[in-house]
Amino acid sequence: MARRLSHSLKRKPQTAKTKRNFHIPDCPRFTGYKPCYPGVNCAVDGCYEKKKNNIRILIVNLDAMGNVLTTTSILPAMKRKYPGSIITWITMENTHRLLDNNQYIDRVFVWGPESRLILGSMKFDIVMNVDKSQRSGAFTMGVRAKKKLGYGVNERGQIIPLNKEAEYNYLLGLDDHLKFRVNTRTVSDILHQTMKLDYRHDEYVLNLTEEEEHFCNKYAQEQGLDKAGLIVGFNTGCSTLYPNKKMTVDQHVALIDRLYEVLPQARLVLLGGSEDTERNIEIARRVGEKVLSTPTTEGVRRGICYENLCDVVITGDSFGMQAAIGLKKYVIAWFGLSCWTEIDLYSRGEKLYPQTLECAPCWKLQCPYNLECIQMIDLERIVELVKKYFEKLQTSNSQLIL
């Protein structure tokens, strides 16, 4: 950087009469509004990044937060297939911060009239729409691109697959037997196929910034978490869209009481978003000093930081679970109405699900059976898994010392 800057400063000063020859660089950093770097004029001196004639790809992903994190798993495969690609991503206001500090993405647009106007004036080589929705499909059909993968809409407004590889995922949404009883593939695996990418079990891309890493270390020291033998996080809630994907307050209280008894070396931490505030207050009131209740209203990135403090995250199928997977934590996840086969824990955790219930999974908003799948969650099994992980961690640390 210093070399390029000093070069630009030695350039012969230009006057109003100087003939100006310039070239618009084919680079995602160049906006045409101001220098890409202070003191560097790429339009005159040549592109500092030296990115030219690259494949331009637009990812359309307007789904829920957990789905956005899952979609990041295709980025390494995209760079393998298109090594010089320029990747642009459009997503929702509540999800765009999940893409902060992502080394694979060149530019992120937040869904809105201005972003649609700008993207509508641009040209792409490939647009990849991962959402099976009319909104995303209609937008995709209007994007100027040589190739379109994933899903669009037809003239009747019906969602359609845009390429043969997208048909399997398309049918999963239409065939309950295929989705609930037959399919054993994860969402990431299927998404790679949909976008014609080589699946190599790549993980989510979720990176903390230096400031966030510093915040985590400081908070851990202030709360004494840095001295704990094990930090266990309880992600207590889930999206308000599917409120039946969470344990009861009574179950959380019983689980915390039991873990506190069995593993006194561990620190227990409550996690959650703004929708979980009252729930966490009630749990903390009932268990007292047995837990540290982290803030729930400081935004998604701080929520990720608090989750990053934990060694183990106990959670239902929620964004908190997906964040824990992205942070590479040991995850103990329970399932009821949602499809456990579609979730990949990357060999770091266990999935608990009702193997004997014919009605699960179901994806129903209301349960006619008094949420039997949630009542069946084996709390003692969760305690055993945490204890087993702690023992494994101790053995590993002992071997490192030796």
Residue pairs with C-beta under 8 A, 6 or more apart in sequence:
1 37
4 37
4 40
4 48
5 37
5 38
5 39
5 40
7 45
8 39
8 40
8 41
8 45
9 39
11 41
11 44
11 45
14 20
20 44
21 44
22 43
22 44
23 43
23 46
24 30
24 32
24 43
25 42
25 43
25 46
25 47
25 49
25 51
25 52
26 47
26 51
26 52
26 53
26 54
27 36
27 42
27 47
27 49
27 51
27 52
27 86
28 51
28 86
28 88
28 106
28 107
29 36
29 49
29 106
30 36
30 42
30 43
30 47
35 41
35 42
36 42
36 48
36 49
37 48
40 48
42 48
42 49
51 84
51 86
54 84
54 85
54 86
55 82
55 84
55 85
55 86
55 125
55 126
56 85
56 86
56 88
56 122
56 123
56 124
56 125
56 126
57 78
57 82
57 85
57 86
57 87
57 88
57 124
57 125
57 126
57 127
57 128
58 88
58 89
58 90
58 119
58 124
58 126
58 127
58 128
58 143
58 145
59 71
59 87
59 88
59 89
59 90
59 127
59 128
59 130
60 90
60 127
60 128
60 129
60 130
60 131
60 136
60 139
60 140
60 143
60 150
61 67
61 68
61 71
61 89
61 90
61 91
61 95
61 129
61 130
61 131
61 136
62 90
62 91
62 92
62 111
62 131
62 133
62 135
62 136
63 130
63 131
63 133
63 136
64 95
64 239
64 241
64 319
65 94
65 95
65 98
65 300
65 319
65 322
66 318
66 319
66 321
66 322
67 130
67 131
67 187
68 91
68 95
68 98
68 99
69 98
69 204
69 206
69 319
69 322
69 323
69 325
69 326
70 187
70 188
70 191
70 204
70 322
71 130
71 191
72 98
72 99
72 102
72 104
72 204
72 205
72 206
72 326
73 188
73 191
73 192
73 202
73 203
73 204
73 205
74 188
74 191
74 192
74 195
74 197
74 202
75 87
75 102
75 104
75 105
75 202
75 205
76 104
76 200
76 202
76 205
77 192
77 197
77 198
77 199
77 200
77 202
78 85
78 87
78 104
78 195
78 197
79 85
79 104
80 198
81 197
81 198
86 106
87 104
87 105
87 106
87 107
88 105
88 106
88 107
88 108
88 109
88 119
88 124
89 99
89 105
89 107
89 108
89 109
90 108
90 109
90 110
90 111
90 115
90 119
90 139
91 98
91 99
91 108
91 109
91 110
91 111
92 110
92 111
93 110
93 111
93 112
94 300
96 108
96 110
97 299
97 300
97 301
98 206
98 300
99 105
99 108
100 207
100 209
100 301
101 207
101 208
101 209
102 205
102 207
103 205
103 207
104 205
109 115
109 118
109 119
116 139
119 143
120 142
120 143
120 144
122 144
123 144
123 145
124 143
124 144
124 145
124 146
125 145
125 146
125 147
126 145
126 146
126 147
126 148
126 149
127 140
127 143
127 145
127 147
127 148
127 149
127 150
128 149
128 150
128 195
129 136
129 137
129 139
129 140
129 148
129 149
129 150
129 151
129 152
129 162
130 150
130 151
130 191
130 194
130 195
131 137
131 150
131 151
132 151
132 159
132 169
132 170
132 173
133 151
133 159
134 153
134 157
134 159
136 151
137 151
137 152
137 153
137 159
137 160
138 152
138 153
138 157
140 148
140 150
140 151
140 152
140 162
141 148
141 152
141 153
148 162
148 163
149 162
149 163
149 165
149 166
149 194
149 195
149 196
150 161
150 162
150 163
150 166
150 194
150 195
151 159
151 160
151 161
151 162
151 166
151 170
152 159
152 160
152 162
153 159
153 160
154 160
159 170
160 170
161 167
161 169
161 170
163 194
163 196
165 193
165 194
165 195
165 196
166 194
168 190
168 193
168 194
169 190
169 191
169 193
169 194
171 178
172 178
172 179
172 183
172 190
173 179
179 339
180 339
180 361
180 362
183 339
183 341
183 342
184 341
185 341
185 342
186 341
186 342
186 343
186 344
187 342
187 343
187 344
188 199
188 202
188 344
189 199
189 344
190 342
192 198
192 199
193 199
201 344
201 346
203 325
203 326
203 328
203 346
204 322
204 325
204 326
205 326
206 304
206 323
206 326
206 327
208 216
208 304
208 305
208 308
212 301
212 304
212 305
212 308
215 302
215 305
216 305
216 308
216 309
217 226
219 225
219 305
219 306
219 309
220 226
220 309
223 292
224 267
225 231
225 267
225 269
225 292
225 309
228 265
228 266
228 267
229 265
229 266
229 390
229 394
230 263
230 265
230 266
230 267
230 311
230 312
230 386
230 389
230 390
230 393
231 266
231 267
231 269
231 309
231 310
231 311
231 312
232 259
232 263
232 266
232 267
232 268
232 269
232 310
232 311
232 312
232 313
232 314
232 386
233 269
233 270
233 271
233 306
233 307
233 309
233 310
233 312
233 313
233 314
233 324
233 329
234 252
234 255
234 256
234 268
234 269
234 270
234 271
234 283
234 291
234 313
234 314
234 315
235 271
235 272
235 307
235 313
235 314
235 315
235 316
235 318
235 320
235 321
235 324
236 246
236 247
236 252
236 270
236 271
236 272
236 276
236 279
236 280
236 283
237 246
237 272
237 273
237 275
237 276
237 279
237 280
237 318
237 320
238 245
238 246
238 316
238 317
238 318
238 319
238 320
239 245
239 275
239 318
239 319
240 275
242 337
242 338
242 363
242 365
244 336
244 337
244 364
244 365
244 366
244 367
244 371
244 374
245 316
245 317
245 318
245 336
245 337
245 338
246 316
246 318
246 374
247 255
247 316
247 334
247 374
247 377
248 374
249 279
249 282
249 283
249 286
251 374
251 377
251 379
252 283
253 283
253 286
253 287
254 379
255 314
255 379
255 382
255 383
256 268
256 283
256 287
256 290
256 291
257 287
257 290
258 379
258 380
258 383
259 266
259 268
259 383
259 386
260 266
260 268
260 287
260 290
262 383
262 387
263 386
263 387
263 390
265 390
266 386
266 390
267 292
268 290
268 291
268 292
269 291
269 292
269 293
269 294
269 306
269 309
269 310
270 280
270 283
270 284
270 291
270 292
270 293
270 294
271 294
271 303
271 306
271 307
271 310
271 313
271 320
272 279
272 280
272 296
272 303
272 320
273 296
273 300
273 303
273 319
273 320
274 296
274 297
276 296
277 296
277 297
280 293
280 296
281 293
283 291
283 293
284 291
284 293
294 306
294 309
295 302
295 306
296 303
303 320
303 323
304 323
304 327
307 313
307 320
307 323
307 324
307 327
307 329
308 327
310 324
310 329
311 329
311 330
311 389
311 393
312 329
312 330
312 331
312 332
312 386
312 389
313 320
313 321
313 324
313 329
313 330
313 331
313 332
314 332
314 382
314 386
315 321
315 324
315 331
315 332
315 333
315 334
316 333
316 334
316 335
316 336
317 333
317 334
317 335
317 338
317 340
317 343
321 331
321 333
321 343
324 331
325 331
325 343
325 344
325 345
325 346
325 348
328 346
328 348
329 348
329 349
330 348
330 349
330 389
331 345
331 348
331 349
331 350
332 349
332 350
332 352
332 382
332 385
332 386
333 340
333 343
333 345
333 349
333 350
333 351
333 352
334 351
334 352
334 353
334 377
334 382
335 343
335 351
335 352
335 353
335 354
335 360
335 361
335 373
336 353
336 354
336 360
336 361
336 371
336 373
336 374
336 377
337 360
337 361
337 362
337 363
337 364
337 367
337 373
338 361
338 363
339 361
339 363
340 351
340 353
340 361
343 351
345 351
350 385
352 377
352 378
352 381
352 382
353 360
354 360
354 372
354 373
354 376
357 372
357 373
357 376
359 369
359 372
359 373
360 373
367 373
